[in-house]
């Protein structure tokens, strides 16, 4: 890197609420996550399918996206604009960005699913000539990035990454590289997704979602647990504002974290819709990336893992970490997706808060060690303030990404 990159703004929205403080409270809690009923009236779901997901209360967005703007946007675009404005206010740009080439790099696993579904229904049921231009405009994956650029005057490069669970960390890495190389003075980066009834039902049919495995039939994801059987689906968005350390100092901004390194790899053994067995090669890539950045394993005092309760996904992520550390003990492992779910960007917000020393409660749903994985995630006990945090995410299809964040 040619410049030191810091996170000066954080905007987030999810089932946990709006803003960093809402997310912080959710991560510190050890209570059953608040889940919402998925609308099953269309008949997409199987009879025994999961009934709940982490959904965003639309009222949370009204402060940030007025109704006149919102009516022209898909739900993911509303999430995107709301969290971009939150991040800018957090970073001290409440009056708006200067007329400069601010970059936008976002990730999405599924894009504007509701608008894509609506557009296809029109075309298939009524004929191609009935297709709504408005639905088409907002059905593409890069629509949220475009809406951010318009709403926030972010006139630099606009990039959308579609690499499933690994996308949010890849987006931050790309944005950090752009700022470090001087291509843009600052960048908004993060991840977002919506969770529609059709998408929820399809994820269940692929075996991705947790069913009734908890007390009284509760749906629990159990990351890294021996009895894990799927994730809890979620929606929302998290965006960060990245800029150089010099820029932040010049305008008196207070960094939330420092981006010390980033990297990615690919597991060629992974099928298109699942996880592979290439954890050894992924571990070598991770170690080489840390060595190039001059970060020894001993310096990492916290790991924020993307483990979500997926039977195969958690296995790859856990074995990757075990292989990378070898005979050395792992630092405390945090699994925030136990309380915020899979998709929707909350994982990225949790990583930044972890770098800032936010408290994390016990890993919800974890009860029994998986002897193959050999990892017991954080039990909620107090942790010393961190200095260096490794954030990892392994995606279905083979993409893998990581970030190293340092305390501000």
C-alpha positions as CSV (number, residue, x, y, z in Angstrom):
1,X,0.0,0.0,0.0
2,X,1.2,3.5,-0.8
3,X,-1.0,5.1,1.9
4,X,-2.5,4.1,5.2
5,X,-6.3,3.6,4.9
6,X,-8.7,4.2,7.7
7,X,-12.5,3.7,8.2
8,X,-14.0,7.0,9.2
9,X,-17.7,6.2,8.6
10,X,-20.0,3.3,9.3
11,X,-23.7,3.1,8.3
12,X,-25.7,-0.1,8.9
13,X,-29.3,-1.3,8.9
14,X,-30.7,-4.7,9.6
15,X,-33.2,-6.5,11.8
16,X,-31.1,-5.3,14.7
17,X,-32.1,-1.7,13.9
18,X,-30.4,1.3,12.3
19,X,-26.9,2.6,13.0
20,X,-23.8,1.2,14.7
21,X,-25.2,1.4,18.2
22,X,-28.1,-0.9,17.4
23,X,-25.7,-3.4,15.9
24,X,-23.4,-3.1,18.9
25,X,-26.2,-3.9,21.3
26,X,-27.2,-6.9,19.2
27,X,-23.7,-8.3,19.2
28,X,-23.3,-7.8,23.0
29,X,-26.6,-9.6,23.7
30,X,-26.9,-13.3,24.4
31,X,-30.6,-13.4,23.8
32,X,-32.6,-15.2,21.1
33,X,-32.3,-13.0,17.9
34,X,-35.4,-11.2,16.9
35,X,-36.8,-12.9,13.7
36,X,-39.7,-11.9,11.5
37,X,-42.2,-14.2,9.8
38,X,-41.6,-14.6,6.1
39,X,-44.7,-14.1,3.9
40,X,-45.8,-17.5,2.7
41,X,-49.0,-16.5,1.0
42,X,-47.6,-17.0,-2.5
43,X,-47.1,-20.8,-1.8
44,X,-43.4,-20.9,-2.6
45,X,-42.4,-22.7,0.6
46,X,-42.4,-26.4,1.4
47,X,-44.7,-27.4,4.3
48,X,-41.7,-27.9,6.7
49,X,-39.7,-25.0,5.4
50,X,-38.3,-22.3,7.8
51,X,-40.7,-19.6,8.6
52,X,-38.5,-16.8,9.8
53,X,-35.7,-14.4,8.7
54,X,-33.9,-11.3,9.8
55,X,-35.9,-8.6,8.0
56,X,-35.6,-4.8,8.0
57,X,-38.4,-2.6,9.4
58,X,-39.1,-0.1,6.5
59,X,-39.7,2.6,9.1
60,X,-36.0,2.6,9.9
61,X,-35.3,4.0,6.5
62,X,-37.6,7.0,6.5
63,X,-35.2,9.3,8.3
64,X,-32.6,8.7,5.6
65,X,-34.6,8.1,2.4
66,X,-37.7,10.3,2.1
67,X,-40.8,8.8,0.5
68,X,-40.4,10.9,-2.7
69,X,-37.0,9.2,-3.3
70,X,-37.9,5.8,-2.0
71,X,-40.7,5.3,-4.5
72,X,-38.2,5.2,-7.3
73,X,-35.9,2.7,-5.6
74,X,-35.9,-1.1,-5.0
75,X,-35.5,-2.2,-1.4
76,X,-31.7,-2.8,-1.8
77,X,-31.3,0.7,-3.3
78,X,-33.1,2.1,-0.3
79,X,-30.8,0.2,2.1
80,X,-27.8,1.4,0.1
81,X,-28.7,5.1,0.1
82,X,-29.7,5.1,3.8
83,X,-26.5,3.4,4.9
84,X,-24.3,5.6,2.7
85,X,-25.8,8.7,4.2
86,X,-25.3,7.2,7.7
87,X,-21.7,6.5,6.9
88,X,-21.1,10.0,5.6
89,X,-22.7,11.6,8.7
90,X,-20.6,9.3,10.9
91,X,-17.5,10.5,9.1
92,X,-18.3,14.2,9.4
93,X,-19.7,14.8,5.9
94,X,-23.2,15.6,7.0
95,X,-23.3,18.6,4.7
96,X,-22.6,16.4,1.7
97,X,-19.4,15.4,-0.2
98,X,-17.3,17.9,-2.0
99,X,-17.4,17.7,-5.8
100,X,-14.7,15.1,-6.0
101,X,-14.3,11.6,-7.4
102,X,-15.5,9.6,-4.5
103,X,-15.7,5.9,-5.4
104,X,-18.5,3.4,-4.7
105,X,-17.8,-0.3,-4.4
106,X,-20.6,-2.5,-3.2
107,X,-21.3,-6.2,-3.1
108,X,-24.6,-8.2,-3.4
109,X,-25.3,-11.9,-3.5
110,X,-28.7,-11.7,-5.1
111,X,-29.3,-8.1,-6.3
112,X,-32.7,-6.5,-6.3
113,X,-34.6,-9.8,-6.1
114,X,-38.1,-8.4,-5.6
115,X,-37.8,-6.2,-8.7
116,X,-36.2,-8.9,-10.8
117,X,-39.1,-11.2,-9.8
118,X,-41.7,-8.6,-10.7
119,X,-40.1,-7.9,-14.1
120,X,-40.0,-11.6,-15.0
121,X,-43.6,-12.1,-14.0
122,X,-44.6,-9.3,-16.3
123,X,-42.6,-10.7,-19.2
124,X,-43.7,-14.3,-18.7
125,X,-47.3,-13.7,-17.9
126,X,-48.2,-10.7,-19.9
127,X,-45.6,-10.6,-22.7
128,X,-42.3,-8.8,-23.3
129,X,-44.1,-5.5,-24.3
130,X,-45.5,-5.2,-20.8
131,X,-42.1,-5.0,-19.1
132,X,-41.9,-1.9,-16.8
133,X,-38.9,0.4,-17.6
134,X,-38.8,1.3,-13.9
135,X,-38.6,-2.3,-12.8
136,X,-35.9,-3.0,-15.4
137,X,-33.9,0.0,-14.3
138,X,-33.8,-1.3,-10.7
139,X,-33.6,-5.0,-11.4
140,X,-29.9,-5.0,-12.2
141,X,-27.3,-5.7,-9.5
142,X,-25.5,-2.4,-9.9
143,X,-28.6,-0.3,-9.4
144,X,-27.9,0.4,-5.6
145,X,-24.4,1.6,-6.5
146,X,-25.8,4.0,-9.0
147,X,-28.4,5.3,-6.6
148,X,-25.6,5.9,-4.0
149,X,-23.7,7.9,-6.6
150,X,-26.7,10.0,-7.5
151,X,-27.8,10.6,-3.9
152,X,-24.4,11.3,-2.4
153,X,-22.6,13.0,-5.4
154,X,-20.1,10.2,-5.5
155,X,-18.7,10.8,-8.9
156,X,-15.8,8.4,-9.0
157,X,-15.7,4.8,-10.2
158,X,-18.8,2.7,-9.4
159,X,-18.2,-1.0,-9.0
160,X,-20.6,-3.9,-8.0
161,X,-19.1,-7.2,-6.9
162,X,-21.2,-10.4,-7.0
163,X,-19.2,-13.0,-5.1
164,X,-21.8,-14.2,-2.6
165,X,-20.7,-14.4,1.0
166,X,-17.2,-13.2,0.2
167,X,-18.4,-10.0,-1.6
168,X,-18.4,-7.5,1.2
169,X,-14.8,-8.0,2.2
170,X,-13.8,-8.0,-1.5
171,X,-15.6,-4.7,-1.9
172,X,-13.7,-3.1,1.0
173,X,-10.4,-4.5,-0.3
174,X,-11.1,-3.0,-3.8
175,X,-12.0,0.3,-2.3
176,X,-9.0,0.4,0.0
177,X,-6.7,-0.4,-3.0
178,X,-8.3,2.5,-5.0
179,X,-7.7,5.0,-2.2
180,X,-4.2,3.7,-1.5
181,X,-3.2,4.0,-5.1
182,X,-4.6,7.6,-5.3
183,X,-7.3,6.7,-7.9
184,X,-9.9,8.3,-5.6
185,X,-9.6,10.4,-2.4
186,X,-12.2,8.3,-0.6
187,X,-14.7,5.5,-1.3
188,X,-17.9,4.1,0.1
189,X,-17.7,0.3,0.3
190,X,-19.8,-2.5,1.7
191,X,-22.5,-5.1,1.1
192,X,-26.3,-5.3,0.9
193,X,-29.1,-7.7,0.1
194,X,-32.8,-8.1,0.5
195,X,-34.6,-11.3,1.5
196,X,-37.8,-12.0,-0.5
197,X,-40.2,-14.9,0.1
198,X,-39.2,-16.5,-3.2
199,X,-35.5,-16.2,-2.5
200,X,-36.0,-17.5,1.1
201,X,-37.9,-20.6,-0.3
202,X,-35.2,-21.3,-2.9
203,X,-32.4,-21.1,-0.3
204,X,-34.3,-23.7,1.8
205,X,-34.7,-26.0,-1.2
206,X,-30.9,-25.9,-1.6
207,X,-30.6,-26.9,2.0
208,X,-29.0,-23.6,3.1
209,X,-31.3,-22.6,5.9
210,X,-31.6,-23.7,9.5
211,X,-34.8,-25.5,10.4
212,X,-36.5,-26.0,13.8
213,X,-33.4,-27.2,15.8
214,X,-33.8,-25.1,19.0
215,X,-36.0,-25.2,22.1
216,X,-39.7,-25.2,21.3
217,X,-39.0,-25.5,17.6
218,X,-36.9,-22.2,17.4
219,X,-34.8,-21.7,14.2
220,X,-31.2,-21.5,15.3
221,X,-28.1,-21.3,13.1
222,X,-25.4,-22.7,15.5
223,X,-22.2,-21.6,13.8
224,X,-19.3,-24.1,14.2
225,X,-21.4,-26.3,16.4
226,X,-21.5,-30.1,15.8
227,X,-25.3,-30.0,15.2
228,X,-25.3,-27.0,12.8
229,X,-27.6,-27.5,9.9
230,X,-27.9,-24.2,8.1
231,X,-27.9,-20.4,8.4
232,X,-30.6,-17.9,9.2
233,X,-31.3,-15.6,6.2
234,X,-31.1,-11.9,6.7
235,X,-31.4,-8.6,4.7
236,X,-30.0,-5.1,5.2
237,X,-26.8,-3.2,4.3
238,X,-23.6,-2.0,5.8
239,X,-21.4,0.7,4.1
240,X,-18.0,2.1,5.2
241,X,-16.3,5.3,4.2
242,X,-12.6,4.7,3.6
243,X,-10.0,7.5,3.2
244,X,-6.3,8.0,3.7
245,X,-5.0,8.5,7.2
246,X,-3.6,11.9,6.1
247,X,-7.1,13.0,4.8
248,X,-8.7,12.0,8.1
249,X,-6.2,13.8,10.2
250,X,-6.4,17.0,8.0
251,X,-10.1,17.3,8.6
252,X,-10.1,16.1,12.2
253,X,-12.0,12.8,11.6
254,X,-11.8,10.0,14.2
255,X,-11.0,6.7,12.6
256,X,-13.1,3.6,13.6
257,X,-10.5,1.2,12.3
258,X,-7.4,0.9,10.1
259,X,-7.3,-1.3,7.1
260,X,-4.0,-3.0,7.4
261,X,-4.3,-5.7,4.7
262,X,-6.7,-7.5,2.4
263,X,-6.6,-10.5,0.2
264,X,-8.6,-13.2,-1.7
265,X,-8.2,-16.7,-3.0
266,X,-10.3,-19.3,-4.9
267,X,-11.0,-22.9,-4.1
268,X,-11.0,-24.8,-7.4
269,X,-12.6,-27.8,-5.7
270,X,-15.8,-26.0,-4.9
271,X,-18.9,-26.7,-7.0
272,X,-20.9,-23.8,-8.4
273,X,-23.5,-23.9,-5.5
274,X,-21.5,-25.3,-2.6
275,X,-18.2,-25.5,-0.8
276,X,-15.1,-27.5,-1.6
277,X,-12.3,-29.3,0.2
278,X,-9.4,-27.0,-0.6
279,X,-8.8,-25.5,2.8
280,X,-5.1,-26.3,2.8
281,X,-4.4,-24.3,-0.4
282,X,-6.6,-21.4,1.0
283,X,-4.6,-21.4,4.2
284,X,-1.3,-21.1,2.2
285,X,-2.8,-18.1,0.4
286,X,-3.8,-16.5,3.6
287,X,-0.4,-16.9,5.2
288,X,1.4,-15.5,2.2
289,X,-0.9,-12.5,2.2
290,X,-0.2,-11.8,5.8
291,X,3.6,-12.3,5.2
292,X,3.5,-9.8,2.4
293,X,1.8,-7.3,4.6
294,X,4.4,-7.9,7.4
295,X,1.7,-9.2,9.8
296,X,2.8,-12.3,11.9
297,X,0.1,-14.6,13.1
298,X,1.1,-13.8,16.7
299,X,0.0,-10.2,16.2
300,X,-3.6,-11.2,15.4
301,X,-5.6,-11.2,18.7
302,X,-9.1,-11.6,17.3
303,X,-10.7,-13.5,14.4
304,X,-14.1,-12.5,13.1
305,X,-15.2,-15.5,11.1
306,X,-18.0,-15.7,8.5
307,X,-19.2,-19.0,9.9
308,X,-23.0,-19.0,9.7
309,X,-24.2,-22.5,10.6
310,X,-23.6,-23.9,7.1
311,X,-22.6,-27.6,7.4
312,X,-20.0,-27.4,4.6
313,X,-19.2,-23.6,4.7
314,X,-18.3,-23.6,8.4
315,X,-16.2,-26.7,7.8
316,X,-14.1,-25.0,5.1
317,X,-13.7,-21.8,7.1
318,X,-12.7,-23.6,10.3
319,X,-10.2,-25.9,8.7
320,X,-8.7,-23.0,6.8
321,X,-8.0,-21.2,10.0
322,X,-6.7,-24.3,11.8
323,X,-4.4,-25.0,8.8
324,X,-3.1,-21.5,8.7
325,X,-2.3,-21.5,12.5
326,X,-0.9,-25.0,12.5
327,X,0.2,-26.0,16.0
328,X,-0.3,-22.5,17.3
329,X,-3.5,-21.8,19.3
330,X,-6.1,-19.7,17.6
331,X,-7.0,-16.3,19.1
332,X,-10.6,-15.8,20.2
333,X,-13.0,-16.6,17.3
334,X,-16.1,-14.4,17.0
335,X,-19.1,-15.7,14.9
336,X,-21.5,-12.7,14.7
337,X,-23.7,-14.3,12.1
338,X,-25.3,-16.3,15.0
339,X,-27.3,-13.2,15.9
340,X,-27.3,-11.2,12.7
341,X,-27.8,-13.9,10.0
342,X,-26.3,-14.5,6.6
343,X,-26.4,-11.8,3.9
344,X,-27.3,-8.2,4.3
345,X,-23.9,-6.7,5.3
346,X,-24.2,-6.8,9.1
347,X,-21.1,-9.1,9.2
348,X,-18.9,-6.2,7.9
349,X,-20.3,-3.8,10.5
350,X,-19.5,-6.4,13.2
351,X,-15.9,-6.7,12.0
352,X,-15.4,-2.9,12.3
353,X,-16.9,-2.9,15.8
354,X,-14.7,-5.8,16.8
355,X,-11.6,-3.8,15.7
356,X,-12.8,-1.0,17.9
357,X,-13.1,-3.3,20.9
358,X,-16.9,-3.7,21.1
359,X,-18.1,-6.4,23.5
360,X,-19.4,-9.7,22.0
361,X,-21.8,-11.9,23.8
362,X,-21.7,-15.7,23.7
363,X,-22.0,-17.3,20.3
364,X,-25.7,-17.9,20.2
365,X,-26.7,-21.5,19.5
366,X,-23.2,-23.0,20.1
367,X,-23.5,-25.9,22.5
368,X,-21.3,-28.9,21.3
369,X,-17.8,-28.9,19.9
370,X,-17.4,-30.4,16.5
371,X,-14.4,-32.7,16.9
372,X,-13.5,-32.3,13.2
373,X,-13.3,-28.5,13.4
374,X,-11.9,-28.3,16.9
375,X,-13.0,-24.6,17.4
376,X,-15.0,-23.3,20.3
377,X,-16.2,-19.8,19.3
378,X,-16.3,-16.9,21.8
379,X,-18.2,-17.7,25.0
380,X,-19.0,-14.1,26.0
381,X,-16.2,-13.6,28.5
382,X,-14.5,-10.2,28.6
383,X,-11.7,-9.8,26.1
384,X,-8.7,-7.4,26.2
385,X,-8.9,-4.5,23.8
386,X,-7.7,-5.8,20.3
387,X,-4.9,-4.4,18.2
388,X,-5.2,-6.6,15.1
389,X,-8.3,-8.4,13.9
390,X,-8.5,-10.9,11.0
391,X,-11.8,-11.1,9.2
392,X,-12.5,-14.1,6.9
393,X,-15.3,-15.1,4.6
394,X,-15.7,-18.2,2.5
395,X,-18.4,-18.2,-0.2
396,X,-20.3,-20.9,-1.9
397,X,-18.8,-21.4,-5.4
398,X,-15.2,-21.0,-4.2
399,X,-14.5,-17.3,-3.6
400,X,-12.6,-16.5,-0.3
401,X,-11.7,-13.1,1.1
402,X,-10.1,-11.6,4.1
403,X,-9.3,-8.3,5.7
404,X,-7.0,-7.3,8.5
405,X,-8.3,-4.4,10.6
406,X,-6.3,-2.6,13.3
407,X,-7.7,-0.8,16.3
408,X,-8.0,3.0,15.6
